[in-house]
Amino acid sequence: MSEQAFLARLPVWLSHWLGYRPQTPKPLPSYLVWLWSFIAGFCGLCVLQAIFNYSDYFAGRGVPGIIASYGASAVLVFGAMESPLAQPRALIFGHFFSALIGICVTKLFSLMPDEQKFQSLRWLAASLSSAIAIVVMSITQTTHPPAGATALLPATDDAVWSLSWYFLPVVLLSSAVMLAVALLVNNIQRRYPVFWIAPPKPQPVLPSASSK
């Protein structure tokens, strides 16, 4: 069963908020697109920062108020949401794979016996992490440009580096919150996502009667 066929079987009140439309919606006037992009971006980033800034659970673990790369994700998910780079698969897995690569590469560099040497080569760990993340996202079809910054943060940001492996659930939660806000706000007058896993296959063009 295709993704669209599955969503079509769900109740209308549910499938609408998951991005399903029986017909392609008409484009909105530009001023409405700008308005909803502003509202969605503001709400998404406020919710994300409220969770990490005002939760004793996260504050006690030294979690930053926001992972900086999600500011760039907001541009895609709320402002360019029809782009393949903004779809849930890219948002969730692009950030997660990049965070995992960033932590693993930086931890390998940290195994150097000389702490001063490790500190002097963190720039190299950051570059290598992002380069590997680019390839992994391409192979897995999860390319999400802001995730390139997620990959280098363990090597460049001391607050993120101190999180160690806890960086991974923080990134997953951040992506999930961003996605939840996008589903709620983007689907009021717009449509998100265009697809969840893979873009719909184009329909074959049937020959017209006049061409026979």
Rosetta silent file (secondary structure, phi, psi, omega in degrees, C-alpha in Angstrom):
SEQUENCE: MSEQAFLARLPVWLSHWLGYRPQTPKPLPSYLVWLWSFIAGFCGLCVLQAIFNYSDYFAGRGVPGIIASYGASAVLVFGAMESPLAQPRALIFGHFFSALIGICVTKLFSLMPDEQKFQSLRWLAASLSSAIAIVVMSITQTTHPPAGATALLPATDDAVWSLSWYFLPVVLLSSAVMLAVALLVNNIQRRYPVFWIAPPKPQPVLPSASSK
SCORE:     score description
SCORE:     0.000 S_00000001
   1 L     0.000  130.305 -179.886    0.000    0.000    0.000 S_00000001
   2 L   -71.373  163.466  179.530    1.372    3.393   -0.998 S_00000001
   3 H   -59.920  -45.428 -178.883    1.825    6.199    1.494 S_00000001
   4 H   -65.612  -38.452  178.838   -0.958    8.265   -0.070 S_00000001
   5 H   -64.930  -39.102  178.431   -3.334    5.290   -0.142 S_00000001
   6 H   -64.167  -46.460 -179.290   -2.672    4.647    3.547 S_00000001
   7 H   -64.499  -33.436 -179.174   -3.336    8.280    4.493 S_00000001
   8 H   -66.507  -25.063 -179.598   -6.514    8.286    2.389 S_00000001
   9 L   -80.203  -13.798  179.990   -7.912    5.455    4.516 S_00000001
  10 L   -77.828  159.095  174.706   -7.574    7.480    7.712 S_00000001
  11 L   -58.071  146.078 -176.503  -10.389    9.713    9.019 S_00000001
  12 H   -58.306  -39.919 -177.985  -10.414   13.105    7.313 S_00000001
  13 H   -63.202  -23.215  179.151   -9.900   14.960   10.614 S_00000001
  14 H   -93.924  -46.833 -175.785   -6.638   13.026   11.072 S_00000001
  15 H   -62.784  -31.136  179.214   -5.290   12.726    7.520 S_00000001
  16 H   -59.810  -42.922 -177.199   -5.615   16.489    6.987 S_00000001
  17 H   -79.666   -4.942  174.089   -3.121   17.190    9.796 S_00000001
  18 H  -102.542    8.797  173.462   -0.750   14.571    8.369 S_00000001
  19 L    94.778    3.336 -178.339   -0.543   16.395    5.044 S_00000001
  20 L   -83.109  134.368  172.211   -3.003   14.367    2.962 S_00000001
  21 L  -134.327  130.992  178.977   -5.164   16.172    0.435 S_00000001
  22 L   -62.097  -28.467  177.242   -7.419   14.336   -2.045 S_00000001
  23 L  -132.140  154.347  178.923   -6.557   17.008   -4.605 S_00000001
  24 L   -63.489  122.070 -177.716   -3.584   19.304   -4.991 S_00000001
  25 L   -67.673  151.495  177.608   -4.429   22.477   -3.032 S_00000001
  26 L   -73.179  144.197  179.377   -4.473   25.820   -4.783 S_00000001
  27 L   -65.063  143.250  178.818   -1.495   28.064   -3.998 S_00000001
  28 L   -81.497  157.036  171.440   -2.104   30.753   -1.385 S_00000001
  29 L   -59.612  151.124 -175.305   -1.498   34.454   -2.008 S_00000001
  30 H   -56.918  -39.027 -176.236    2.047   35.479   -1.156 S_00000001
  31 H   -65.635  -31.380  176.348    1.019   37.576    1.839 S_00000001
  32 H   -72.905  -36.732  176.124   -0.660   34.547    3.465 S_00000001
  33 H   -61.376  -44.885  179.515    2.418   32.403    2.837 S_00000001
  34 H   -64.463  -41.529 -178.954    4.587   35.058    4.508 S_00000001
  35 H   -62.938  -48.455 -177.966    2.163   35.404    7.411 S_00000001
  36 H   -70.901  -29.978  175.417    1.973   31.677    8.142 S_00000001
  37 H   -64.437  -41.594  177.736    5.735   31.274    7.717 S_00000001
  38 H   -64.398  -48.969 -177.928    6.246   33.942   10.386 S_00000001
  39 H   -61.484  -46.963 -177.774    3.657   32.458   12.757 S_00000001
  40 H   -65.232  -43.814  179.667    4.928   28.902   12.338 S_00000001
  41 H   -63.562  -42.707  179.350    8.588   29.857   12.682 S_00000001
  42 H   -63.341  -47.590 -178.920    7.921   31.959   15.774 S_00000001
  43 H   -64.014  -45.179 -177.460    5.798   29.253   17.428 S_00000001
  44 H   -60.647  -46.946 -178.044    8.189   26.439   16.575 S_00000001
  45 H   -72.398  -33.236  176.659   11.285   28.138   17.935 S_00000001
  46 H   -65.597  -44.817  179.908    9.454   29.443   21.027 S_00000001
  47 H   -62.574  -43.853 -178.520    8.160   25.971   21.922 S_00000001
  48 H   -60.825  -46.635 -178.089   11.597   24.438   21.379 S_00000001
  49 H   -72.798  -31.344  177.664   13.364   26.984   23.580 S_00000001
  50 H   -63.780  -39.397 -179.448   10.665   26.887   26.250 S_00000001
  51 H   -62.740  -46.166 -173.814   11.178   23.144   26.644 S_00000001
  52 H   -86.078  -25.825 -179.210   14.943   23.360   27.086 S_00000001
  53 H   -83.575  -30.446 -171.523   15.166   26.699   28.921 S_00000001
  54 L  -115.375   12.579  175.597   12.446   26.148   31.510 S_00000001
  55 L  -102.985  120.971  178.756   12.681   22.437   32.229 S_00000001
  56 H   -60.729  -31.324 -179.176   14.718   21.565   35.306 S_00000001
  57 H   -60.016  -46.588 -178.281   15.339   18.151   33.767 S_00000001
  58 H   -81.404  -38.562 -179.853   17.216   19.595   30.806 S_00000001
  59 H   -62.013  -36.869  179.228   18.712   22.596   32.585 S_00000001
  60 L   -67.440  -18.417  179.137   20.247   20.282   35.176 S_00000001
  61 L  -101.282    6.744  175.788   22.008   18.403   32.414 S_00000001
  62 L    72.506   24.495  179.824   23.443   21.526   30.820 S_00000001
  63 L   -72.425  130.081  178.185   21.368   21.266   27.637 S_00000001
  64 L   -60.377  157.156  179.446   21.582   24.492   25.590 S_00000001
  65 L   -59.836  -29.927  174.932   18.381   26.488   25.158 S_00000001
  66 L  -158.864  142.918  170.443   18.380   25.501   21.504 S_00000001
  67 L   -77.245  119.102 -166.547   20.630   23.563   19.158 S_00000001
  68 L   -55.266  -31.209 -176.054   21.619   26.369   16.806 S_00000001
  69 H   -66.163  -15.963  179.826   21.096   24.381   13.598 S_00000001
  70 H   -75.984  -16.291  170.770   17.336   24.265   14.248 S_00000001
  71 H   -63.953  -39.601  176.804   17.105   27.947   13.428 S_00000001
  72 H   -72.293  -35.225  176.816   18.078   26.985    9.900 S_00000001
  73 H   -61.723  -35.629  179.547   15.684   24.022    9.971 S_00000001
  74 H   -61.180  -34.509  178.144   12.868   26.452   10.754 S_00000001
  75 H   -61.109  -43.169 -179.572   13.555   28.239    7.466 S_00000001
  76 H   -73.726  -52.426 -171.032   12.974   25.021    5.552 S_00000001
  77 H   -69.330  -29.560 -177.918   10.178   23.428    7.579 S_00000001
  78 H  -108.237  -20.891 -177.175    8.127   26.618    7.944 S_00000001
  79 H  -111.840  -27.685  179.658    9.193   28.717    4.968 S_00000001
  80 L  -130.528   50.919 -166.666   10.135   26.275    2.192 S_00000001
  81 L   -73.898   -9.072  176.016    8.076   23.307    3.317 S_00000001
  82 L   -86.522   -9.489  179.456    7.432   21.912   -0.164 S_00000001
  83 L   -69.134  140.278  174.453   11.138   21.274   -0.667 S_00000001
  84 H   -56.392  -26.970 -179.253   12.255   17.619   -0.425 S_00000001
  85 H   -71.640  -13.791 -176.067   14.898   18.879    2.023 S_00000001
  86 H  -103.171   -0.946 -174.874   12.142   19.943    4.465 S_00000001
  87 L   -75.614  159.305 -173.479   10.169   16.694    4.631 S_00000001
  88 H   -54.418  -39.973 -179.775    9.974   14.647    7.870 S_00000001
  89 H   -58.670  -44.589 -179.636   12.376   11.929    6.722 S_00000001
  90 H   -70.072  -41.543 -178.805   15.086   14.524    6.037 S_00000001
  91 H   -61.625  -50.945 -175.166   14.333   16.541    9.174 S_00000001
  92 H   -71.966  -55.835 -172.699   14.419   13.613   11.608 S_00000001
  93 H   -78.553  -30.807  177.340   17.098   11.372   10.142 S_00000001
  94 H   -60.299  -47.245  178.498   19.285   14.125    8.674 S_00000001
  95 H   -67.280  -41.851 -176.268   19.776   15.664   12.115 S_00000001
  96 H   -66.498  -48.166  179.177   20.102   12.316   13.896 S_00000001
  97 H   -59.753  -41.405 -178.588   22.679   10.819   11.531 S_00000001
  98 H   -66.848  -40.891  177.648   24.666   14.055   11.600 S_00000001
  99 H   -63.407  -42.825  179.243   24.600   14.254   15.398 S_00000001
 100 H   -61.810  -44.320  179.633   25.728   10.630   15.651 S_00000001
 101 H   -64.840  -43.349 -179.463   28.578   11.210   13.212 S_00000001
 102 H   -60.496  -43.909  178.780   29.632   14.405   14.978 S_00000001
 103 H   -65.878  -46.558 -177.109   29.799   12.698   18.377 S_00000001
 104 H   -62.516  -46.463 -178.521   31.602    9.603   17.065 S_00000001
 105 H   -65.083  -43.969 -178.215   34.234   11.533   15.108 S_00000001
 106 H   -67.370  -36.234  177.080   34.920   13.998   17.927 S_00000001
 107 H   -66.257  -36.193  176.140   35.183   11.185   20.466 S_00000001
 108 H   -62.583  -42.923  177.996   37.751    9.452   18.250 S_00000001
 109 H   -65.330  -32.440 -177.358   39.795   12.657   18.166 S_00000001
 110 H   -72.188  -10.098  178.742   39.448   12.989   21.947 S_00000001
 111 L   -75.940   -5.109  176.902   41.287    9.656   22.387 S_00000001
 112 L   -59.297  138.382 -177.065   44.551   11.446   21.706 S_00000001
 113 L   -65.955  -20.958 -177.302   46.804   11.116   24.760 S_00000001
 114 L  -105.577  113.841 -179.675   47.494   14.841   24.727 S_00000001
 115 H   -61.368  -36.507  179.762   44.462   17.029   25.597 S_00000001
 116 H   -64.514  -37.312  177.711   46.166   20.060   24.098 S_00000001
 117 H   -64.990  -41.913  177.778   46.589   18.208   20.817 S_00000001
 118 H   -60.004  -46.611 -179.058   42.896   17.298   20.814 S_00000001
 119 H   -62.011  -35.988 -178.315   41.898   20.915   21.399 S_00000001
 120 H   -74.389  -17.269 -177.406   44.150   22.096   18.588 S_00000001
 121 L  -110.990   11.381  179.644   42.585   19.615   16.138 S_00000001
 122 H   -64.348  -30.220  176.675   38.910   20.088   16.960 S_00000001
 123 H   -61.840  -35.460  179.102   38.533   22.191   13.820 S_00000001
 124 H   -70.927  -38.822  176.407   39.617   19.136   11.826 S_00000001
 125 H   -62.528  -39.457  179.118   37.090   16.939   13.642 S_00000001
 126 H   -63.980  -45.512 -179.809   34.363   19.456   12.801 S_00000001
 127 H   -63.886  -43.671 -179.802   35.260   19.516    9.112 S_00000001
 128 H   -65.172  -39.717 -179.833   35.485   15.731    8.909 S_00000001
 129 H   -61.547  -47.442 -179.424   32.157   15.302   10.718 S_00000001
 130 H   -66.459  -38.559  179.527   30.277   17.551    8.328 S_00000001
 131 H   -63.473  -44.055  178.043   31.919   15.993    5.281 S_00000001
 132 H   -65.355  -40.549 -179.722   30.950   12.483    6.382 S_00000001
 133 H   -61.283  -38.994  178.073   27.432   13.668    7.244 S_00000001
 134 H   -58.114  -45.761 -178.167   26.994   15.057    3.726 S_00000001
 135 H   -67.785  -44.735 -178.985   27.822   11.660    2.228 S_00000001
 136 H   -62.511  -43.080  178.732   25.680    9.691    4.701 S_00000001
 137 H   -65.008  -34.599  177.369   22.668   11.945    4.127 S_00000001
 138 H   -67.019  -44.321 -178.880   23.109   11.559    0.368 S_00000001
 139 H   -63.949  -41.351 -175.418   23.314    7.757    0.594 S_00000001
 140 L   -90.175    1.888 -179.293   20.262    7.516    2.875 S_00000001
 141 L    56.352   44.346  178.599   18.299   10.192    0.965 S_00000001
 142 L  -124.278   30.039 -175.568   17.918   12.251    4.128 S_00000001
 143 L   -61.938  122.860  178.816   19.708   15.418    3.023 S_00000001
 144 L  -140.954   98.937 -171.239   18.775   18.312    5.300 S_00000001
 145 L   -47.532  -41.955  179.355   21.275   21.191    4.957 S_00000001
 146 L   -60.384  -22.547 -179.978   20.963   22.494    8.553 S_00000001
 147 H   -67.494  -19.507  174.755   22.071   19.064    9.772 S_00000001
 148 H   -60.602  -34.316  175.597   25.537   19.833    8.429 S_00000001
 149 H   -73.043  -34.588  177.002   25.845   22.262   11.345 S_00000001
 150 H   -59.294  -36.910 -178.112   24.526   19.627   13.752 S_00000001
 151 H   -66.663  -35.380 -175.751   27.430   17.390   12.748 S_00000001
 152 H   -90.067  -10.233 -177.174   30.117   19.926   13.585 S_00000001
 153 H   -60.663  -40.912  178.928   28.636   21.185   16.875 S_00000001
 154 H   -57.432  -29.648 -178.277   30.205   18.484   19.110 S_00000001
 155 H   -89.205  -19.762 -173.997   33.623   19.627   17.923 S_00000001
 156 H  -112.245  -18.777 -176.096   32.979   23.374   17.997 S_00000001
 157 L  -116.484  115.971 -177.221   30.559   23.954   20.877 S_00000001
 158 H   -63.441  -35.188  179.733   31.732   23.078   24.396 S_00000001
 159 H   -64.462  -40.202  178.328   28.162   22.930   25.737 S_00000001
 160 H   -70.948  -40.820 -179.895   27.223   20.347   23.110 S_00000001
 161 H   -62.164  -36.072 -179.218   30.464   18.406   23.593 S_00000001
 162 H   -70.235  -19.099  176.398   29.810   18.156   27.318 S_00000001
 163 H   -70.080  -25.757 -177.518   26.468   16.476   26.596 S_00000001
 164 H    56.258 -133.263 -176.791   28.325   13.527   25.077 S_00000001
 165 H   -67.394  -16.587  178.427   25.877   10.792   23.927 S_00000001
 166 H   -67.237  -14.361  175.292   22.995   12.713   25.493 S_00000001
 167 H   -59.158  -33.534 -175.907   23.252   14.981   22.451 S_00000001
 168 H   -65.629  -52.515  177.526   21.414   12.291   20.424 S_00000001
 169 H   -64.634  -29.814  176.482   18.108   12.258   22.368 S_00000001
 170 H   -63.716  -42.041  178.494   18.220   16.063   22.557 S_00000001
 171 H   -67.110  -42.516  178.206   18.439   16.200   18.766 S_00000001
 172 H   -61.304  -44.288  178.922   15.665   13.631   18.349 S_00000001
 173 H   -64.515  -42.065  179.365   13.378   15.560   20.694 S_00000001
 174 H   -60.377  -43.370  178.761   14.170   18.845   18.960 S_00000001
 175 H   -65.444  -41.035 -179.219   13.293   17.344   15.572 S_00000001
 176 H   -65.234  -41.217  178.379   10.092   15.803   16.921 S_00000001
 177 H   -64.699  -44.309  178.380    8.964   19.104   18.445 S_00000001
 178 H   -59.927  -41.933  179.416    9.741   20.966   15.226 S_00000001
 179 H   -65.827  -43.327 -178.978    7.767   18.376   13.257 S_00000001
 180 H   -61.005  -44.414  178.475    4.787   18.506   15.637 S_00000001
 181 H   -64.856  -39.058  179.375    4.519   22.302   15.373 S_00000001
 182 H   -62.642  -41.835 -179.968    4.858   22.074   11.590 S_00000001
 183 H   -64.214  -38.279 -177.634    1.992   19.557   11.370 S_00000001
 184 H   -74.545  -51.462 -171.511   -0.263   21.761   13.484 S_00000001
 185 H   -83.373  -41.941 -176.841    0.468   25.213   12.079 S_00000001
 186 H   -65.699  -25.964 -176.531    1.427   24.468    8.483 S_00000001
 187 H   -92.376    6.955  175.817   -1.777   22.518    7.860 S_00000001
 188 H   -67.808  -50.200  177.075   -4.149   25.302    8.929 S_00000001
 189 H  -128.825   -7.039 -179.541   -4.108   26.856    5.468 S_00000001
 190 L  -115.896 -159.972 -179.110   -1.156   25.177    3.809 S_00000001
 191 L  -140.221  125.499  175.789   -0.010   21.575    3.427 S_00000001
 192 L  -153.214  134.705   -1.403    2.819   19.761    5.180 S_00000001
 193 L   -87.781  167.587  172.063    4.383   17.352    4.532 S_00000001
 194 L   -72.698  -35.760  172.822    4.298   16.746    0.795 S_00000001
 195 L  -153.408  159.844  179.632    5.476   13.213    1.617 S_00000001
 196 L   -97.007  -50.478 -174.828    6.659   11.319    4.692 S_00000001
 197 L  -107.759  -53.744 -177.225    9.048    8.670    3.363 S_00000001
 198 L  -141.777  146.902  179.621    9.398    9.027   -0.401 S_00000001
 199 L   -63.418  145.655  178.830    7.931   11.417   -2.980 S_00000001
 200 L   -61.627  143.289  179.299    4.915   10.063   -4.854 S_00000001
 201 L   -72.098  139.088  179.494    5.737    8.478   -8.180 S_00000001
 202 L   -64.693  141.743  178.836    4.655   10.537  -11.188 S_00000001
 203 L   -73.137  138.728  178.467    1.579    9.206  -12.957 S_00000001
 204 L   -65.023  140.836  179.898    2.229    7.802  -16.442 S_00000001
 205 L   -83.974  118.876 -179.469    1.006   10.053  -19.240 S_00000001
 206 L   -83.912  140.741  178.268   -1.637    8.230  -21.273 S_00000001
 207 L   -65.384  138.158  178.676   -1.709    8.893  -25.026 S_00000001
 208 L   -74.286  162.081 -178.904   -4.622   11.083  -26.109 S_00000001
 209 H   -63.606  -31.827 -177.637   -7.217    9.862  -28.556 S_00000001
 210 H   -71.221  -21.674 -178.346   -6.010   12.330  -31.204 S_00000001
 211 H   -85.739   -7.021  179.977   -2.502   10.858  -31.145 S_00000001
 212 L   -79.746    0.000    0.000   -3.697    7.369  -32.070 S_00000001
